[in-house]
Amino acid sequence: MKAAINLFGERGYENTSVSALAKAAGIGKGTIYSYFSSKNEILLAFCEEELAFVYKEIQSRLDPNASLADKMLLLLMSQFRFITRNKAFGRTLLREMTFPKEMTIDKSRKVEEKFLELFVTLLQEAQQNGELSQHLELTITGGHFYSLYLMALSAWYSGRLLTKEDVQETLELMIEQTLTGLIPREKNAS
């Protein structure tokens, strides 16, 4: 995994062969194929590692009495911190997860569904606490929050957001706008 992260980051995903990965890892090419059927599966394994990291960080840092906005920010920033540990690799991973290869689309979908489950769990808790309407389709709502994360991540990679603090401030604002709505309050009440 470490060799893949480094090579995908340095050379790019398309320009990295399984042979180069094996050489960098100090193992045989066949050893890689005994664990992964393709390079894309290596990326998916990284995503599973990301999920484990995010779950652990949320469990250790989450205040159960925090607002939905605070919980959502913790979730999104945990993902951001993990994927950007190696900026070049994170860019490759983002591209491959957003536009998965046909041969691994089912596995990509399963990883994506696990991400959405994190969002849905937080949204269900917010419904139980009276922070959210009971009439929401939670998977769609989770997808909405995930799209905010992707937008902030894209802005960071394109240089529109320069620091992790910029990303956090932007996510805070987007989460607040999402939760409070964009329609003026007087129209919202009618």
C-alpha positions in Angstrom: 0.0 0.0 0.0 2.8 2.4 0.9 4.6 1.7 -2.4 1.3 2.2 -4.3 0.6 5.5 -2.5 4.0 6.8 -3.3 4.1 5.7 -7.0 0.6 6.6 -7.8 1.3 10.0 -6.3 4.7 10.5 -8.1 3.9 8.9 -11.5 0.1 9.0 -11.6 -2.2 6.0 -11.6 -2.1 5.3 -15.3 1.7 5.5 -15.5 2.3 3.1 -12.7 2.5 -0.6 -13.6 2.0 -3.5 -11.3 5.6 -4.5 -12.0 6.8 -1.1 -10.8 4.6 -1.5 -7.7 6.1 -4.9 -7.0 9.6 -3.6 -7.4 9.0 -0.6 -5.1 7.5 -2.9 -2.5 10.3 -5.4 -2.7 8.0 -8.3 -3.6 7.1 -10.3 -6.7 4.4 -9.2 -9.1 2.6 -12.5 -8.4 2.4 -11.6 -4.7 0.5 -8.5 -5.6 -2.0 -10.5 -7.7 -2.5 -12.9 -4.8 -4.0 -10.0 -2.9 -5.4 -7.7 -5.6 -6.8 -8.5 -9.0 -6.1 -5.0 -10.4 -4.4 -1.7 -9.6 -7.9 -0.3 -9.0 -8.4 -2.8 -6.2 -5.4 -1.3 -4.5 -7.1 2.1 -4.5 -10.2 0.5 -3.1 -8.2 -1.0 -0.3 -6.9 2.5 0.5 -10.6 3.6 0.7 -11.3 0.9 3.2 -8.3 2.0 5.2 -9.7 5.6 5.0 -13.1 4.3 6.3 -11.4 2.6 9.3 -9.4 5.8 10.0 -12.6 8.0 9.8 -14.6 5.6 12.1 -11.8 5.6 14.6 -11.4 9.3 14.6 -15.1 9.9 14.9 -15.4 7.4 17.8 -12.5 9.0 19.7 -13.4 12.7 19.0 -17.2 12.7 18.7 -19.2 14.4 21.4 -22.5 12.6 21.4 -24.2 15.8 22.5 -22.7 17.9 19.6 -24.9 19.4 17.0 -25.4 17.8 13.6 -23.3 20.6 12.1 -20.4 19.8 14.4 -20.7 16.1 13.8 -20.9 16.5 10.1 -17.8 18.8 10.1 -15.9 16.2 12.1 -16.8 13.5 9.6 -15.9 15.6 6.6 -12.6 17.0 8.0 -11.6 13.5 9.1 -12.0 12.3 5.5 -10.2 15.4 4.2 -7.2 14.9 6.6 -6.9 11.2 5.6 -7.1 11.6 1.8 -4.8 14.6 1.7 -1.9 13.0 3.7 -0.3 12.4 0.3 -1.7 15.2 -1.9 -0.7 13.7 -5.2 -2.1 10.2 -4.3 -5.3 11.8 -2.9 -5.9 13.5 -6.3 -5.6 10.2 -8.0 -7.8 8.4 -5.5 -10.5 11.1 -5.9 -10.5 10.8 -9.7 -10.7 7.0 -9.6 -13.4 6.9 -6.9 -15.5 9.6 -8.7 -15.2 7.9 -12.1 -14.5 4.2 -11.3 -13.3 1.7 -13.8 -15.9 -0.6 -15.2 -14.1 -3.7 -13.9 -14.3 -2.5 -10.3 -17.5 -0.5 -10.3 -19.3 -3.0 -7.9 -16.5 -2.8 -5.4 -16.3 1.0 -5.8 -20.1 1.2 -5.2 -19.7 -0.9 -1.9 -17.0 1.5 -0.6 -19.2 4.5 -1.5 -22.2 2.9 0.3 -20.1 2.5 3.4 -19.3 6.3 3.3 -23.0 7.1 2.9 -23.8 4.8 5.9 -21.7 7.2 8.0 -23.7 10.1 6.9 -27.0 8.3 7.3 -26.2 7.3 10.9 -25.5 10.9 11.8 -28.6 12.0 10.1 -30.8 9.4 11.9 -29.4 10.6 15.2 -30.3 14.2 14.2 -33.8 13.2 13.4 -34.2 11.4 16.7 -32.9 14.6 18.5 -35.3 16.8 16.5 -32.6 18.6 14.5 -33.9 17.3 11.2 -37.3 16.8 9.6 -38.6 13.2 9.8 -39.6 13.4 6.1 -36.1 13.4 4.6 -34.7 10.6 2.4 -31.5 10.1 4.4 -29.4 8.5 1.6 -30.1 11.5 -0.7 -29.4 13.9 2.2 -26.1 12.0 3.0 -25.2 12.3 -0.7 -25.8 16.0 -0.5 -23.3 16.4 2.4 -20.9 14.1 0.6 -21.1 16.4 -2.5 -20.2 19.4 -0.2 -17.1 17.5 0.8 -16.2 16.7 -2.8 -16.7 20.4 -3.8 -14.4 21.6 -0.9 -11.8 18.9 -1.8 -11.8 19.9 -5.4 -11.4 23.6 -4.4 -8.4 22.6 -2.3 -6.8 20.6 -5.1 -7.4 23.4 -7.6 -5.8 26.0 -5.3 -9.0 28.0 -4.6 -8.7 27.0 -0.9 -5.1 27.2 0.2 -5.0 25.8 3.7 -6.8 23.1 5.7 -8.2 26.0 7.8 -9.7 27.4 4.6 -11.3 24.0 3.9 -12.7 23.8 7.4 -14.2 27.3 7.2 -15.7 26.6 3.8 -17.2 23.3 5.0 -18.6 25.0 8.1 -20.4 27.6 5.9 -21.7 25.1 3.5 -23.0 22.9 6.3 -24.7 25.8 7.9 -26.3 26.9 4.7 -27.5 23.4 4.0 -29.0 23.0 7.5 -30.6 26.5 7.6 -31.7 26.7 4.0 -31.3 29.2 1.3 -34.8 30.6 1.3 -35.4 33.7 3.4 -36.9 32.8 6.7 -40.1 34.7 6.2 -40.8 32.7 3.0 -39.7 29.5 4.8 -42.4 30.1 7.5 -45.3 30.4 5.0 
